[in-house]
Amino acid sequence: MARNEIRPIIKLKSTAGTGYTYVTRKNRRNDPDRMMMRKYDPRVRRHVDFREER
């Protein structure tokens, strides 16, 4: 049960406004704030920032 508390499943939503999302896990101890990653958005065909959605 501790696994779900330490590494929750999160959604990363595109900042390009396309609504495209990635689903991943994050470590709450290392990243307590909202996560931001640069990933590929196939709807705009380029890499954009993806922010954690709650």
Secondary structure, DSSP 8 states (H G I E B T S, - for coil): -HHHHHS-EEEEEETTSS--EEEEE--TTT--S--EEEEEETTTTEEEEEEEE-
